[in-house]
Amino acid sequence: MAETHTSALLILKDGEIRHEQYWPTGGRDVQWISFSVAKSFVSALVGGGGYGRPELRDPLKLLEDVSERLISRERAREVYRVAIPSDLTVDPSATAALRSQ
């Protein structure tokens, strides 16, 4: 962390602080130590690419992801070959047609 001049680390998950750690800032030539709000905030979204062929994923799992806004309906159609109309249901016949291509 020293090479990035980091003085604090917060890890948030689901809106809760899961880890909080601070380091003294500055050195001998610094007259004061500041623990004020960070001058910069870096965020990283960590996720996995999954495994297996996307088009074999359970359509109901994709519907859940779309409902929770983790992926778009368009992405579900293009990548996972699942048809989810605007009423947020799975269209079984359209999904079967997409997956047969």
C-alpha positions as CSV (number, residue, x, y, z in Angstrom):
1,M,0.0,0.0,0.0
2,A,2.9,2.3,0.6
3,E,3.7,2.5,-3.1
4,T,0.2,3.9,-3.9
5,H,0.3,6.3,-0.9
6,T,-2.8,4.6,0.5
7,S,-3.8,5.6,4.0
8,A,-7.1,3.8,4.4
9,L,-8.8,0.6,3.1
10,L,-12.5,0.0,3.3
11,I,-14.1,-3.1,1.9
12,L,-17.8,-2.8,1.4
13,K,-20.2,-5.7,0.5
14,D,-24.0,-5.3,0.2
15,G,-23.8,-1.8,1.6
16,E,-22.0,-2.8,4.8
17,I,-18.4,-2.3,5.9
18,R,-16.7,-5.7,6.0
19,H,-13.1,-4.5,6.7
20,E,-11.7,-1.2,7.8
21,Q,-8.0,-0.4,8.2
22,Y,-6.0,2.8,8.5
23,W,-2.2,3.5,8.2
24,P,-0.4,6.6,9.5
25,T,0.1,9.1,6.8
26,G,3.1,11.2,6.0
27,G,6.6,11.0,7.4
28,R,9.1,13.0,9.5
29,D,8.6,16.1,7.3
30,V,4.8,16.1,7.7
31,Q,3.5,18.3,10.5
32,W,0.1,16.7,11.0
33,I,-1.8,13.4,10.3
34,S,-5.1,13.5,8.5
35,F,-7.8,10.9,8.7
36,S,-10.4,13.1,6.8
37,V,-12.5,11.8,3.9
38,A,-10.2,10.3,1.3
39,K,-8.9,12.5,-1.5
40,S,-9.7,9.8,-3.9
41,F,-11.9,6.7,-3.9
42,V,-11.1,3.6,-5.9
43,S,-13.8,1.1,-6.5
44,A,-13.3,-2.4,-8.0
45,L,-16.1,-4.7,-9.0
46,V,-14.9,-8.3,-8.7
47,G,-16.8,-11.0,-10.4
48,G,-16.3,-14.4,-12.0
49,G,-16.7,-15.3,-15.6
50,G,-18.6,-18.5,-14.6
51,Y,-18.0,-21.9,-16.1
52,G,-19.6,-23.9,-18.8
53,R,-21.4,-22.8,-21.9
54,P,-23.6,-19.7,-21.3
55,E,-26.4,-21.0,-23.4
56,L,-26.9,-24.0,-21.1
57,R,-27.5,-21.8,-18.1
58,D,-30.9,-22.3,-16.4
59,P,-33.3,-19.7,-17.9
60,L,-34.9,-19.1,-14.4
61,K,-31.5,-18.1,-13.1
62,L,-31.1,-15.6,-15.9
63,L,-34.6,-14.3,-15.2
64,E,-33.4,-13.7,-11.6
65,D,-30.3,-11.9,-12.8
66,V,-32.4,-9.7,-15.1
67,S,-34.9,-9.0,-12.3
68,E,-32.1,-7.9,-10.0
69,R,-30.6,-5.8,-12.8
70,L,-27.3,-7.7,-12.9
71,I,-27.7,-8.2,-16.6
72,S,-29.9,-6.7,-19.3
73,R,-32.6,-8.5,-21.2
74,E,-30.6,-7.9,-24.3
75,R,-27.5,-9.5,-22.8
76,A,-29.6,-12.5,-21.6
77,R,-30.8,-12.9,-25.2
78,E,-27.4,-12.4,-27.0
79,V,-25.1,-14.3,-24.7
80,Y,-27.3,-16.8,-22.8
81,R,-29.9,-17.3,-25.5
82,V,-32.8,-16.7,-23.2
83,A,-35.8,-14.7,-24.3
84,I,-37.1,-12.5,-21.5
85,P,-39.9,-10.1,-22.7
86,S,-40.7,-6.8,-21.0
87,D,-43.1,-8.5,-18.6
88,L,-40.0,-10.2,-17.0
89,T,-41.0,-13.8,-17.7
90,V,-39.1,-16.5,-19.6
91,D,-40.6,-17.1,-23.1
92,P,-39.9,-20.9,-23.4
93,S,-40.7,-21.2,-27.1
94,A,-38.5,-18.2,-28.0
95,T,-35.7,-19.4,-25.8
96,A,-35.9,-22.9,-27.4
97,A,-35.7,-21.2,-30.8
98,L,-32.7,-19.1,-29.8
99,R,-30.9,-22.1,-28.3
100,S,-31.5,-24.2,-31.4
101,Q,-29.6,-21.8,-33.7
